[in-house]
Amino acid sequence: MKRFHEFRGEQLAYQDKGKGSTIVLIHGFLANGDLWKAFSSRLAKNYRLIIPDLPGHGDSKAIGYVHSMELMAEAIHSLLKELKIRKALFVGHSLGAYVALAFAEKSPDYVKGLLLINSTAKGDSLVRKRSRNQLIQLVKENRDKAIELLLPTFFKAKKRKTHFHIKAYSKMAQRCDLQSIVATVEGMKRRKEREIVLKFAPFPFAYFAGKEDEILVYKVLKAESQLSEKGSFAMVEEAGHILPIEYPEYTFKAIKLFAKELSLKSY
């Protein structure tokens, strides 16, 4: 069941499930808390899960015209403060990991560990920024067409269940209005490079990648995981950019394993 937290005059939707040490699950671009639906109930048997819908996604309204990583991290910080949660494992998928990194930069004492799924600590390259601008233009011209063209790039083209996965993700994406999509793309385009956050992180971090990811090169992510002795890396051979949907069982096990390595107490 969704709950709501007021942040900057708007309602931030979230789920609060289970008991025990806290894990914050932060979804990616165009998704919402349903991204974790395949295994969140099982994970909640051992841990307390805080699952927000980021601003402009799911049941959370947009906040202004640029959803910076800092703004979204502030929203999560505000939520955790209200819930009196002082320490958690943060798990972020793609955009969600950008937000988690922004959170960790400002409030490292809250972070027990950080798991980055299909994500990077690097900022956008010039080529990537141009691509973001093209997407913004396309969204303004025809939101539905933009979503239709974008989603196939998230999944491995030859994977047998690609059509099913695109349909599932599209259902979440359709809940994002034009303003929300543009504001989030602008925020991703302008985000800071945060490799230094991991290089000097006082907490363990791990990367979980797909070898067939068309958006992020796994070799680059593996190199990032080596920024510090606290980093680690794991990969699924036949996966694209949306591991929680393509390989939910592997994702579930990766989160549980990382939590166990952090010695998080289960309920």
Residue pairs with C-beta under 8 A, 6 or more apart in sequence:
1 15
2 13
2 14
2 15
2 33
2 53
2 59
3 13
3 14
3 15
3 16
4 11
4 12
4 13
4 14
4 59
5 11
5 12
5 14
5 78
5 79
5 82
6 12
7 55
7 63
7 74
7 75
7 78
7 79
8 63
8 75
10 55
10 60
10 61
10 62
10 63
11 59
11 60
11 61
12 52
12 53
12 55
12 60
12 75
12 78
12 79
13 32
13 33
13 52
13 53
13 58
13 59
13 60
14 33
14 50
14 51
14 52
14 53
14 79
15 33
15 40
15 49
15 50
15 51
16 48
16 49
16 50
16 51
16 83
17 40
17 41
17 44
17 48
17 49
17 51
18 43
18 44
18 45
18 46
18 47
18 48
18 49
18 267
19 47
19 48
19 267
20 46
20 47
20 48
20 264
20 265
20 266
20 267
21 47
21 48
21 87
21 88
21 89
21 112
21 259
21 264
21 265
21 266
22 47
22 48
22 49
22 50
22 85
22 87
22 88
22 89
23 43
23 47
23 48
23 49
23 50
23 88
23 89
23 90
23 91
23 255
23 259
23 264
24 49
24 50
24 51
24 52
24 76
24 80
24 88
24 89
24 90
24 91
24 100
25 33
25 35
25 36
25 40
25 49
25 50
25 51
25 91
25 96
26 52
26 54
26 76
26 90
26 91
26 92
26 93
26 95
26 96
26 97
26 99
26 100
27 33
27 34
27 35
27 36
27 51
27 53
27 54
27 57
27 93
27 95
27 96
28 35
28 92
28 93
28 94
28 95
28 96
28 118
28 119
28 242
29 94
29 95
29 184
29 185
29 188
30 57
30 147
30 150
30 151
30 169
30 172
30 173
30 176
30 181
31 57
31 58
31 93
31 169
31 172
31 173
32 53
32 54
32 57
32 58
32 59
32 60
32 172
32 175
33 51
33 52
33 53
33 58
34 58
34 172
35 93
35 172
35 244
35 245
36 43
36 49
36 51
36 244
38 244
38 245
38 248
38 252
39 248
39 249
39 251
39 252
40 49
40 51
42 252
43 49
43 252
43 255
43 256
45 267
46 256
46 266
46 267
47 259
47 264
47 266
47 267
48 267
50 79
50 80
50 83
50 85
50 88
52 60
52 75
52 76
52 79
53 59
53 60
54 60
54 67
54 72
54 75
54 95
54 96
54 99
54 184
55 61
55 62
55 63
55 67
55 71
55 72
55 75
55 180
55 183
56 62
56 63
56 67
56 176
56 177
56 179
56 180
56 181
56 183
56 184
57 172
57 175
57 176
57 180
57 184
58 172
58 175
62 177
62 179
62 180
62 183
63 71
63 75
63 183
64 71
64 183
65 179
65 182
65 183
65 186
66 183
66 186
66 187
66 190
67 180
67 183
67 184
67 186
67 187
68 102
68 187
68 190
68 191
69 98
69 99
69 101
69 102
69 187
69 188
69 191
69 192
70 102
70 106
71 187
72 99
72 102
72 187
73 99
73 100
73 102
73 103
73 106
76 99
76 103
77 103
77 106
77 107
77 110
80 86
80 88
80 110
85 110
86 109
86 110
87 109
87 110
87 111
87 112
88 110
88 111
88 112
89 112
89 113
89 114
89 115
89 258
89 259
89 262
89 264
90 100
90 103
90 104
90 111
90 112
90 113
90 114
90 115
91 100
91 114
91 115
91 117
91 255
91 258
92 98
92 99
92 100
92 101
92 114
92 115
92 116
92 117
92 119
93 117
93 118
93 119
93 242
93 243
93 244
94 117
94 118
94 119
94 215
94 241
95 119
95 184
95 188
96 117
96 119
97 114
97 116
97 117
97 118
97 119
97 120
98 119
98 188
98 191
98 194
100 114
100 116
101 114
101 116
101 121
101 194
101 197
101 198
102 191
102 192
102 194
103 110
103 111
104 111
104 114
104 197
104 201
104 203
105 194
105 197
108 201
108 202
108 203
111 201
111 203
112 203
112 262
112 264
113 203
113 204
113 205
113 206
113 258
113 259
113 262
114 198
114 201
114 203
114 204
114 205
114 206
115 205
115 206
115 208
115 254
115 255
115 258
116 205
116 206
116 207
116 208
116 221
117 207
117 208
117 209
117 243
117 244
117 251
117 254
118 208
118 209
118 210
118 213
118 215
118 216
118 241
118 242
118 243
119 207
119 216
119 221
120 216
120 220
120 221
120 224
121 193
121 194
121 195
121 197
121 198
121 224
121 227
122 193
122 195
122 220
122 224
123 191
123 192
123 193
123 194
124 132
124 188
124 189
124 191
128 189
129 189
132 185
132 186
132 188
132 189
133 189
135 146
135 150
135 185
136 182
136 185
136 186
138 145
138 146
138 149
139 146
139 178
139 181
139 182
139 185
140 178
140 182
143 177
143 178
143 181
144 174
146 181
147 170
147 173
147 174
148 170
151 166
151 169
151 170
151 173
152 162
152 166
153 214
153 215
153 241
154 166
154 169
154 214
154 215
154 240
154 241
154 242
155 162
155 165
155 166
155 240
155 241
155 242
155 246
156 162
156 210
156 212
156 214
156 238
156 239
156 240
156 246
159 165
159 238
159 240
159 246
161 246
165 242
165 245
165 246
168 245
169 242
169 245
176 184
195 224
195 227
198 205
198 224
198 227
198 228
198 230
198 231
199 227
199 228
200 228
201 228
201 230
203 230
204 230
204 231
204 232
204 258
204 261
204 262
205 225
205 228
205 230
205 231
205 232
206 225
206 231
206 232
206 233
206 234
206 254
206 258
207 221
207 222
207 224
207 225
207 231
207 232
207 233
207 234
208 234
208 235
208 236
208 243
208 251
208 254
209 216
209 218
209 221
209 222
209 233
209 234
209 235
209 236
209 239
209 243
210 218
210 235
210 236
210 239
210 240
210 241
210 243
210 246
210 247
211 218
211 235
211 236
211 237
211 238
211 239
212 237
212 238
212 239
212 240
213 239
213 240
213 241
214 240
214 241
215 241
216 241
218 235
221 233
222 233
222 235
224 231
225 231
225 232
225 233
226 233
234 254
236 243
236 246
236 247
236 250
239 246
239 247
239 250
240 246
243 250
243 251
244 251
259 266
